[in-house]
Amino acid sequence: MTILIDTHILLWYAKGDPRLSSSIRANLEHPQTTCYVSKASLWEITIKVALGKLDLIGSFDDFIDELPWQGFHLLDINVDDLRTLYTLPFRHGDPFGRLIIAQALSRRWPVVSDDAKFRQYSSQLITER
């Protein structure tokens, strides 16, 4: 299975945060699961770090360099994603979340998030709740 993960899921996984359930962690680590992280998530992380709202363990470069070692693939933003984003109903105000939703929808991939607003867009939400 191929999945796209939301920013906070990536951060919870990287930090070993207990809010990430063992079932979601097992899903992310399953050998037949291919996990993608949107570059929109990296953009969101850089902004939060710059604003002092997020501390990373180590440098941003180290964080990015670790992603492949943790089994994550980076997902570029393409024109089809933007076309989907353009037509997406405005039910979610977070621009990063909206882009991640659009990317999942345009690829027909499930998305892993704890954000209840994602449910308004996709029945393929893999959630913590």
DSSP file (Angstrom, degrees, kcal/mol; ACC not computed):
  #  RESIDUE AA STRUCTURE BP1 BP2  ACC     N-H-->O    O-->H-N    N-H-->O    O-->H-N    TCO  KAPPA ALPHA  PHI   PSI    X-CA   Y-CA   Z-CA
    1    1 A M              0   0    0      0, 0.0    33,-3.1     0, 0.0     2,-0.5   0.000 360.0 360.0 360.0 143.7    0.0    0.0    0.0
    2    2 A T  E     +a   34   0A   0     31,-0.2     2,-0.3    33,-0.0    33,-0.2  -0.930 360.0 177.4-108.5 132.2    1.1    3.5   -0.7
    3    3 A I  E     -a   35   0A   0     31,-2.7    33,-2.5    -2,-0.5     2,-0.4  -0.940  24.8-141.7-134.2 156.1    0.2    6.3    1.7
    4    4 A L  E     -ab  36 111A   0    106,-2.3   108,-2.6    -2,-0.3     2,-0.4  -0.965  23.1-147.9-113.6 133.2    0.8   10.0    2.2
    5    5 A I  E     -ab  37 112A   0     31,-2.4    33,-0.6    -2,-0.4   108,-0.2  -0.825  11.4-122.5-108.5 144.6    1.3   11.2    5.8
    6    6 A D     >  -     0   0    0    106,-2.8     4,-1.8    -2,-0.4     3,-0.5  -0.345  33.7-103.8 -75.1 160.3    0.4   14.6    7.2
    7    7 A T  H  > S+     0   0    0      1,-0.2     4,-2.3     2,-0.2     5,-0.2   0.886 118.5  50.4 -55.5 -47.1    3.0   16.8    8.8
    8    8 A H  H  > S+     0   0    0      1,-0.2     4,-2.8     2,-0.2    -1,-0.2   0.838 106.9  55.6 -67.5 -29.9    2.2   16.1   12.4
    9    9 A I  H  > S+     0   0    0     -3,-0.5     4,-2.5   103,-0.2    -1,-0.2   0.919 108.6  48.8 -65.2 -42.5    2.3   12.3   11.8
   10   10 A L  H  X S+     0   0    0     -4,-1.8     4,-2.8     2,-0.2    -2,-0.2   0.933 113.4  46.3 -60.0 -46.8    5.8   12.7   10.4
   11   11 A L  H  X S+     0   0    0     -4,-2.3     4,-2.1     2,-0.2     6,-0.2   0.904 112.3  50.0 -65.3 -41.8    6.9   14.8   13.4
   12   12 A W  H  X>S+     0   0    0     -4,-2.8     5,-2.5     2,-0.2     4,-0.8   0.914 113.2  47.2 -61.6 -42.6    5.2   12.3   15.9
   13   13 A Y  H ><5S+     0   0    0     -4,-2.5     3,-0.8     1,-0.2    -2,-0.2   0.943 112.1  48.9 -63.9 -47.7    7.0    9.4   14.2
   14   14 A A  H 3<5S+     0   0    0     -4,-2.8    -1,-0.2     1,-0.2    -2,-0.2   0.850 117.4  41.1 -62.4 -35.6   10.4   11.2   14.2
   15   15 A K  H 3<5S-     0   0    0     -4,-2.1    -1,-0.2    -5,-0.2    -2,-0.2   0.487 107.8-120.1 -91.9  -3.6   10.2   12.1   17.8
   16   16 A G  T <<5 -     0   0    0     -3,-0.8    -3,-0.2    -4,-0.8    -4,-0.1   0.849  45.4-175.1  66.4  32.2    8.7    8.9   19.1
   17   17 A D    > < -     0   0    0     -5,-2.5     3,-1.7    -6,-0.2    -1,-0.2  -0.394  29.1-136.3 -66.2 133.0    5.7   10.8   20.3
   18   18 A P  T 3  S+     0   0    0      0, 0.0    -1,-0.1     0, 0.0     4,-0.1   0.637  97.5  77.1 -67.7 -12.3    3.2    8.6   22.2
   19   19 A R  T 3  S+     0   0    0      2,-0.1     2,-0.8    -7,-0.1    -2,-0.1   0.733  77.0  85.3 -67.8 -19.5    0.3   10.3   20.4
   20   20 A L  S <  S-     0   0    0     -3,-1.7    -1,-0.0    -8,-0.2   -11,-0.0  -0.746  87.2-131.6 -83.0 114.1    1.2    8.1   17.4
   21   21 A S     >  -     0   0    0     -2,-0.8     4,-2.5     1,-0.1     5,-0.2  -0.177  12.3-118.3 -66.1 157.9   -0.6    4.8   18.1
   22   22 A S  H  > S+     0   0    0      1,-0.2     4,-2.3     2,-0.2     5,-0.1   0.828 114.5  55.7 -65.6 -30.5    1.2    1.5   17.8
   23   23 A S  H  > S+     0   0    0      2,-0.2     4,-1.9     1,-0.2    -1,-0.2   0.902 109.8  44.1 -70.5 -39.6   -1.2    0.5   15.0
   24   24 A I  H  > S+     0   0    0      2,-0.2     4,-2.6     1,-0.2     5,-0.2   0.922 113.6  51.4 -68.5 -42.7   -0.3    3.5   12.9
   25   25 A R  H  X S+     0   0    0     -4,-2.5     4,-2.0     1,-0.2    -2,-0.2   0.921 110.4  49.0 -58.4 -44.2    3.4    3.1   13.6
   26   26 A A  H  X S+     0   0    0     -4,-2.3     4,-0.8     1,-0.2    -1,-0.2   0.886 110.3  51.5 -63.4 -38.8    3.1   -0.6   12.5
   27   27 A N  H >< S+     0   0    0     -4,-1.9     3,-0.6     1,-0.2    -2,-0.2   0.919 110.6  48.1 -63.3 -43.8    1.3    0.5    9.4
   28   28 A L  H 3< S+     0   0    0     -4,-2.6    -2,-0.2     1,-0.2    -1,-0.2   0.851 116.8  43.1 -64.5 -34.5    4.1    3.1    8.6
   29   29 A E  H 3< S+     0   0    0     -4,-2.0    -1,-0.2    -5,-0.2    -2,-0.2   0.472  82.5 122.4 -92.9  -2.8    6.8    0.5    9.2
   30   30 A H    X<  -     0   0    0     -4,-0.8     3,-2.1    -3,-0.6    -3,-0.0  -0.382  67.8-129.4 -62.5 135.1    5.1   -2.4    7.4
   31   31 A P  T 3  S+     0   0    0      0, 0.0    -1,-0.1     0, 0.0    -4,-0.0   0.733 107.0  51.5 -61.5 -21.8    7.4   -3.7    4.6
   32   32 A Q  T 3  S+     0   0    0      2,-0.0     2,-0.5   -30,-0.0    -2,-0.1   0.323  91.4  94.3 -98.0   9.5    4.7   -3.5    2.0
   33   33 A T    <   -     0   0    0     -3,-2.1     2,-0.6    -6,-0.1   -31,-0.2  -0.882  58.9-159.2-101.7 128.8    3.8    0.1    2.9
   34   34 A T  E     -a    2   0A   0    -33,-3.1   -31,-2.7    -2,-0.5     2,-0.5  -0.942  14.8-156.9-105.6 117.2    5.4    2.9    0.9
   35   35 A C  E     -ac   3  72A   0     36,-0.7    38,-2.4    -2,-0.6     2,-0.4  -0.817   7.2-166.2-102.4 128.9    5.2    6.1    2.8
   36   36 A Y  E     -ac   4  73A   0    -33,-2.5   -31,-2.4    -2,-0.5     2,-0.4  -0.888   7.9-160.1-112.9 145.8    5.4    9.5    1.2
   37   37 A V  E     -ac   5  74A   0     36,-2.9    38,-2.8    -2,-0.4     2,-0.1  -0.994  23.6-128.0-120.2 125.4    6.0   12.9    2.8
   38   38 A S  E >>  - c   0  75A   0    -33,-0.6     3,-1.2    -2,-0.4     4,-1.1  -0.441  12.3-129.3 -71.1 144.3    4.9   16.0    0.8
   39   39 A K  H 3> S+     0   0    0     36,-2.3     4,-2.1     1,-0.3    -1,-0.1   0.715 110.1  70.5 -64.2 -18.1    7.4   18.7    0.3
   40   40 A A  H 3> S+     0   0    0     35,-0.3     4,-2.5     2,-0.2    -1,-0.3   0.856  94.2  54.3 -63.3 -34.3    4.5   20.9    1.6
   41   41 A S  H <> S+     0   0    0     -3,-1.2     4,-2.5     2,-0.2    -2,-0.2   0.902 107.3  48.9 -65.3 -40.7    5.2   19.3    5.0
   42   42 A L  H  X S+     0   0    0     -4,-1.1     4,-2.3     2,-0.2    -2,-0.2   0.889 110.6  50.9 -66.0 -37.8    8.8   20.3    4.8
   43   43 A W  H  X S+     0   0    0     -4,-2.1     4,-1.8     2,-0.2    -2,-0.2   0.927 110.9  48.9 -62.7 -45.4    7.8   23.8    3.9
   44   44 A E  H  X S+     0   0    0     -4,-2.5     4,-2.4     1,-0.2    -2,-0.2   0.909 110.6  51.1 -60.6 -43.1    5.4   23.9    6.9
   45   45 A I  H  X S+     0   0    0     -4,-2.5     4,-2.6     1,-0.2     5,-0.2   0.909 107.3  52.6 -62.7 -42.9    8.2   22.6    9.2
   46   46 A T  H  X S+     0   0    0     -4,-2.3     4,-2.3     1,-0.2    -1,-0.2   0.898 110.9  47.9 -61.4 -39.0   10.7   25.3    8.1
   47   47 A I  H  X S+     0   0    0     -4,-1.8     4,-2.0     2,-0.2     6,-0.2   0.930 112.3  48.0 -66.6 -45.3    8.1   28.0    8.8
   48   48 A K  H  <>S+     0   0    0     -4,-2.4     5,-2.4     1,-0.2     6,-1.0   0.886 113.0  48.4 -65.5 -38.1    7.3   26.6   12.2
   49   49 A V  H ><5S+     0   0    0     -4,-2.6     3,-1.3     4,-0.2    -1,-0.2   0.937 111.2  50.4 -64.6 -45.6   10.9   26.3   13.2
   50   50 A A  H 3<5S+     0   0    0     -4,-2.3    -2,-0.2     1,-0.3    -1,-0.2   0.836 110.9  49.3 -62.4 -33.2   11.7   29.8   12.0
   51   51 A L  T 3<5S-     0   0    0     -4,-2.0    -1,-0.3    -5,-0.1    -2,-0.2   0.494 115.2-116.0 -83.7  -3.8    8.8   31.2   14.1
   52   52 A G  T < 5S+     0   0    0     -3,-1.3    -3,-0.2    -4,-0.4    -2,-0.1   0.666  85.6 116.5  78.1  15.9   10.0   29.3   17.1
   53   53 A K  S   <S+     0   0    0     -5,-2.4     2,-0.3    -6,-0.2    -4,-0.2   0.487  74.2  38.8 -92.8  -4.6    6.8   27.1   17.2
   54   54 A L        -     0   0    0     -6,-1.0     2,-0.5    -5,-0.1    -2,-0.2  -0.990  62.3-158.9-149.4 134.5    8.7   23.9   16.6
   55   55 A D        -     0   0    0     -2,-0.3     2,-0.3    -3,-0.1    -6,-0.0  -0.962  14.6-153.5-112.6 130.2   12.0   22.5   17.8
   56   56 A L        -     0   0    0     -2,-0.5     2,-0.9     2,-0.2     4,-0.1  -0.702  25.5-113.0 -96.0 152.9   13.6   19.7   15.8
   57   57 A I  S    S-     0   0    0     -2,-0.3     2,-0.1     2,-0.1    -2,-0.0  -0.785  91.9 -16.6 -81.0 109.2   16.0   17.1   17.2
   58   58 A G  S    S-     0   0    0     -2,-0.9    -2,-0.2     4,-0.1     2,-0.1  -0.431 111.8 -32.0  86.4-167.6   19.2   18.2   15.4
   59   59 A S     >  -     0   0    0     -2,-0.1     4,-2.2     1,-0.1     5,-0.1  -0.342  53.7-112.9 -84.6 165.8   19.3   20.4   12.3
   60   60 A F  H  > S+     0   0    0      2,-0.2     4,-2.5     1,-0.2     5,-0.2   0.896 119.6  54.7 -62.9 -40.3   16.8   20.7    9.5
   61   61 A D  H  > S+     0   0    0      1,-0.2     4,-2.8     2,-0.2    -1,-0.2   0.919 108.2  48.3 -59.6 -43.9   19.4   19.2    7.2
   62   62 A D  H  > S+     0   0    0      2,-0.2     4,-1.7     1,-0.2    -1,-0.2   0.905 109.6  53.5 -62.0 -41.1   19.8   16.2    9.5
   63   63 A F  H  X S+     0   0    0     -4,-2.2     4,-0.8     1,-0.2    -2,-0.2   0.935 112.9  42.5 -59.1 -48.0   16.0   15.9    9.6
   64   64 A I  H >< S+     0   0    0     -4,-2.5     3,-0.8     1,-0.2    -2,-0.2   0.910 112.2  53.9 -66.4 -42.5   15.7   15.8    5.8
   65   65 A D  H 3X S+     0   0    0     -4,-2.8     4,-0.5     1,-0.2    -1,-0.2   0.796 106.1  54.7 -63.0 -27.8   18.7   13.5    5.4
   66   66 A E  H 3X S+     0   0    0     -4,-1.7     4,-1.7    -5,-0.2    -1,-0.2   0.722  85.9  83.7 -77.7 -22.1   17.1   11.0    7.9
   67   67 A L  H X<>S+     0   0    0     -3,-0.8     5,-2.7    -4,-0.8     3,-0.5   0.903  91.8  44.5 -53.5 -50.6   13.8   10.7    6.0
   68   68 A P  H >45S+     0   0    0      0, 0.0     3,-1.3     0, 0.0    -1,-0.2   0.879 111.4  54.9 -62.8 -34.1   15.0    8.0    3.5
   69   69 A W  H 3<5S+     0   0    0     -4,-0.5    -2,-0.2     1,-0.3    -3,-0.1   0.787 107.1  50.7 -68.0 -26.4   16.7    6.1    6.3
   70   70 A Q  T <<5S-     0   0    0     -4,-1.7    -1,-0.3    -3,-0.5    -3,-0.1   0.387 126.7-102.2 -90.5   3.4   13.3    6.0    8.1
   71   71 A G  T < 5S+     0   0    0     -3,-1.3   -36,-0.7     1,-0.3     2,-0.4   0.619  76.3 136.2  91.1  14.2   11.6    4.7    5.0
   72   72 A F  E   < -c   35   0A   0     -5,-2.7     2,-0.4    -6,-0.2    -1,-0.3  -0.770  38.4-155.3-100.2 141.4   10.0    8.0    3.8
   73   73 A H  E     -c   36   0A   0    -38,-2.4   -36,-2.9    -2,-0.4     2,-0.3  -0.893  21.0-121.1-109.5 141.8   10.0    9.2    0.2
   74   74 A L  E     -c   37   0A   0     -2,-0.4     2,-0.6   -38,-0.2   -36,-0.2  -0.658  21.3-147.8 -84.3 138.2    9.6   12.9   -0.7
   75   75 A L  E     -c   38   0A   0    -38,-2.8   -36,-2.3    -2,-0.3   -35,-0.3  -0.926   9.0-143.1-110.6 118.6    6.6   13.8   -2.8
   76   76 A D        -     0   0    0     -2,-0.6     2,-0.6   -38,-0.2   -36,-0.0  -0.324  20.1-115.5 -70.9 159.9    7.0   16.7   -5.2
   77   77 A I        -     0   0    0    -39,-0.1     2,-0.2    -2,-0.0    -1,-0.1  -0.885  41.2-176.6 -97.1 123.8    4.1   19.1   -5.9
   78   78 A N     >  -     0   0    0     -2,-0.6     4,-1.6     1,-0.1     3,-0.3  -0.632  41.3 -97.5-118.7 177.6    2.9   18.9   -9.5
   79   79 A V  H  > S+     0   0    0      1,-0.2     4,-2.4     2,-0.2     5,-0.2   0.861 120.6  57.0 -64.3 -37.4    0.4   20.6  -11.7
   80   80 A D  H  > S+     0   0    0      1,-0.2     4,-2.3     2,-0.2    -1,-0.2   0.880 104.9  53.2 -61.9 -36.2   -2.2   17.9  -11.2
   81   81 A D  H  > S+     0   0    0     -3,-0.3     4,-2.6     1,-0.2    -1,-0.2   0.917 110.0  47.5 -61.8 -42.4   -2.0   18.5   -7.4
   82   82 A L  H  X S+     0   0    0     -4,-1.6     4,-2.3     2,-0.2    -2,-0.2   0.852 109.2  53.4 -70.1 -34.3   -2.6   22.2   -8.0
   83   83 A R  H  X S+     0   0    0     -4,-2.4     4,-1.3     2,-0.2    -1,-0.2   0.921 111.9  45.5 -63.4 -43.2   -5.6   21.5  -10.3
   84   84 A T  H  X S+     0   0    0     -4,-2.3     4,-0.7     1,-0.2     3,-0.3   0.913 112.2  51.4 -65.6 -42.0   -7.1   19.3   -7.6
   85   85 A L  H >< S+     0   0    0     -4,-2.6     3,-0.8     1,-0.2    -2,-0.2   0.892 105.2  57.1 -60.2 -40.5   -6.4   22.0   -5.0
   86   86 A Y  H 3< S+     0   0    0     -4,-2.3    -1,-0.2     1,-0.2    -2,-0.2   0.854 112.8  39.7 -59.8 -37.1   -8.1   24.6   -7.2
   87   87 A T  H 3< S+     0   0    0     -4,-1.3    -1,-0.2    -3,-0.3    -2,-0.2   0.472  88.8 116.8 -93.3  -2.4  -11.3   22.5   -7.2
   88   88 A L  S << S-     0   0    0     -3,-0.8    33,-0.0    -4,-0.7    14,-0.0  -0.482  73.0-114.1 -70.7 128.0  -11.1   21.5   -3.6
   89   89 A P        -     0   0    0      0, 0.0     2,-1.9     0, 0.0     3,-0.4  -0.320  30.4-113.3 -58.2 146.5  -14.0   22.8   -1.5
   90   90 A F  S    S+     0   0    0      1,-0.2     3,-0.1    -3,-0.1    -2,-0.0  -0.515  73.4 126.6 -88.4  73.2  -12.8   25.2    1.1
   91   91 A R        +     0   0    0     -2,-1.9     2,-0.4     1,-0.2    -1,-0.2   0.518  65.9  54.2-101.2 -10.6  -13.5   23.2    4.3
   92   92 A H        -     0   0    0     -3,-0.4    -1,-0.2     1,-0.1     6,-0.1  -0.993  62.3-162.8-130.5 126.2  -10.0   23.4    5.7
   93   93 A G        +     0   0    0     -2,-0.4    -1,-0.1    -3,-0.1     3,-0.1   0.621  62.9  98.3 -85.9 -13.7   -8.2   26.7    6.3
   94   94 A D     >  -     0   0    0      1,-0.2     4,-2.6     2,-0.1     5,-0.2  -0.652  61.1-155.6 -79.5 116.8   -4.7   25.3    6.6
   95   95 A P  H  > S+     0   0    0      0, 0.0     4,-1.8     0, 0.0    -1,-0.2   0.843  93.4  50.0 -63.2 -32.4   -2.9   25.8    3.2
   96   96 A F  H  > S+     0   0    0      2,-0.2     4,-2.3     1,-0.2     5,-0.2   0.924 111.7  47.6 -71.1 -43.7   -0.5   22.9    3.9
   97   97 A G  H  > S+     0   0    0      1,-0.2     4,-2.5     2,-0.2     5,-0.2   0.909 110.6  52.3 -61.5 -42.5   -3.2   20.6    4.9
   98   98 A R  H  X S+     0   0    0     -4,-2.6     4,-2.5     1,-0.2    -1,-0.2   0.900 110.2  48.2 -61.3 -41.0   -5.2   21.5    1.9
   99   99 A L  H  X S+     0   0    0     -4,-1.8     4,-2.5     2,-0.2    -1,-0.2   0.907 111.0  50.0 -67.9 -40.6   -2.3   20.8   -0.4
  100  100 A I  H  X S+     0   0    0     -4,-2.3     4,-2.3     2,-0.2    -2,-0.2   0.912 111.2  49.5 -63.3 -41.8   -1.6   17.4    1.2
  101  101 A I  H  X S+     0   0    0     -4,-2.5     4,-2.8     2,-0.2    -2,-0.2   0.936 110.8  50.1 -60.3 -46.6   -5.3   16.5    0.8
  102  102 A A  H  X S+     0   0    0     -4,-2.5     4,-2.8     1,-0.2    -2,-0.2   0.898 109.7  50.9 -60.2 -41.1   -5.1   17.5   -2.8
  103  103 A Q  H  X S+     0   0    0     -4,-2.5     4,-1.2     2,-0.2    -1,-0.2   0.919 111.8  46.8 -64.1 -43.0   -2.0   15.4   -3.4
  104  104 A A  H  X>S+     0   0    0     -4,-2.3     5,-2.4     1,-0.2     4,-1.1   0.927 114.8  46.9 -64.0 -44.4   -3.6   12.4   -1.8
  105  105 A L  H  <5S+     0   0    0     -4,-2.8     3,-0.4     1,-0.2    -2,-0.2   0.905 108.9  53.2 -65.2 -41.7   -6.8   12.8   -3.8
  106  106 A S  H  <5S+     0   0    0     -4,-2.8    -1,-0.2     1,-0.2    -2,-0.2   0.771 119.1  36.1 -67.8 -22.8   -5.0   13.4   -7.1
  107  107 A R  H  <5S-     0   0    0     -4,-1.2    -1,-0.2    -3,-0.3    -2,-0.2   0.512 106.2-125.5-101.9  -8.5   -3.1   10.1   -6.6
  108  108 A R  T  <5 +     0   0    0     -4,-1.1    -3,-0.2    -3,-0.4    -4,-0.1   0.882  60.6 146.1  60.6  40.6   -6.0    8.2   -5.0
  109  109 A W      < -     0   0    0     -5,-2.4    -1,-0.2    -6,-0.2  -106,-0.2  -0.785  53.5-111.5-101.7 148.2   -3.8    7.4   -2.0
  110  110 A P        -     0   0    0      0, 0.0  -106,-2.3     0, 0.0     2,-0.4  -0.481  31.1-142.7 -69.8 152.7   -4.9    7.2    1.6
  111  111 A V  E     -bd   4 125A   0     13,-1.3    15,-3.1  -108,-0.2     2,-0.6  -0.961   1.1-142.0-120.2 138.6   -3.7    9.9    3.8
  112  112 A V  E     +bd   5 126A   0   -108,-2.6  -106,-2.8    -2,-0.4     2,-0.3  -0.887  41.8 137.7-101.7 119.9   -2.6    9.4    7.5
  113  113 A S  E     - d   0 127A   0     13,-1.9    15,-0.6    -2,-0.6    -2,-0.0  -0.986  52.3-147.2-155.3 157.4   -3.7   12.3    9.7
  114  114 A D  S    S+     0   0    0     -2,-0.3     2,-0.7    13,-0.2    13,-0.1   0.262  70.4 112.1-105.2   6.1   -5.1   13.1   13.1
  115  115 A D    >   -     0   0    0      1,-0.2     3,-1.6     2,-0.0     4,-0.4  -0.729  58.2-155.5 -85.4 112.6   -6.8   16.2   11.7
  116  116 A A  G >  S+     0   0    0     -2,-0.7     3,-1.1     1,-0.3     4,-0.4   0.760  89.1  68.3 -61.0 -26.1  -10.6   15.6   11.7
  117  117 A K  G >  S+     0   0    0      1,-0.3     3,-1.2     2,-0.2    -1,-0.3   0.770  86.2  68.4 -67.0 -24.0  -11.1   18.1    8.9
  118  118 A F  G X> S+     0   0    0     -3,-1.6     3,-1.9     1,-0.3     4,-1.4   0.839  87.8  67.3 -61.7 -31.0   -9.3   15.7    6.5
  119  119 A R  G <4 S+     0   0    0     -3,-1.1    -1,-0.3    -4,-0.4    -2,-0.2   0.763  87.8  66.7 -61.6 -25.8  -12.3   13.4    6.8
  120  120 A Q  G <4 S+     0   0    0     -3,-1.2    -1,-0.3    -4,-0.4    -2,-0.2   0.646 109.8  36.2 -69.7 -14.1  -14.5   15.9    5.0
  121  121 A Y  T <4 S+     0   0    0     -3,-1.9     2,-0.4     1,-0.3    -2,-0.2   0.701 119.5  31.5-109.6 -27.9  -12.4   15.3    1.9
  122  122 A S    ><  -     0   0    0     -4,-1.4     3,-0.5     1,-0.1    -1,-0.3  -0.992  42.3-160.4-144.2 135.2  -11.6   11.7    1.8
  123  123 A S  T 3  S+     0   0    0     -2,-0.4    -1,-0.1     1,-0.2    -4,-0.1   0.518  93.1  74.9 -83.8  -5.8  -13.0    8.4    2.8
  124  124 A Q  T 3   +     0   0    0    -15,-0.1   -13,-1.3     2,-0.1     2,-0.5  -0.041  66.5 136.6 -95.6  31.4   -9.5    7.0    2.6
  125  125 A L  E <   -d  111   0A   0     -3,-0.5     2,-0.7   -15,-0.2   -13,-0.2  -0.664  42.1-158.4 -81.7 127.7   -8.3    8.7    5.7
  126  126 A I  E     +d  112   0A   0    -15,-3.1   -13,-1.9    -2,-0.5     2,-0.3  -0.938  29.5 179.3-102.0 114.9   -6.2    6.6    8.0
  127  127 A T  E     -d  113   0A   0     -2,-0.7   -13,-0.2   -15,-0.2   -15,-0.0  -0.735  44.7-128.5-122.9 163.2   -6.6    8.3   11.4
  128  128 A E              0   0    0    -15,-0.6   -14,-0.1    -2,-0.3    -1,-0.1   0.693 360.0 360.0 -76.6 -21.6   -5.6    8.0   15.0
  129  129 A R              0   0    0      0, 0.0    -1,-0.2     0, 0.0   -15,-0.1   0.430 360.0 360.0-105.3 360.0   -9.2    8.2   16.2
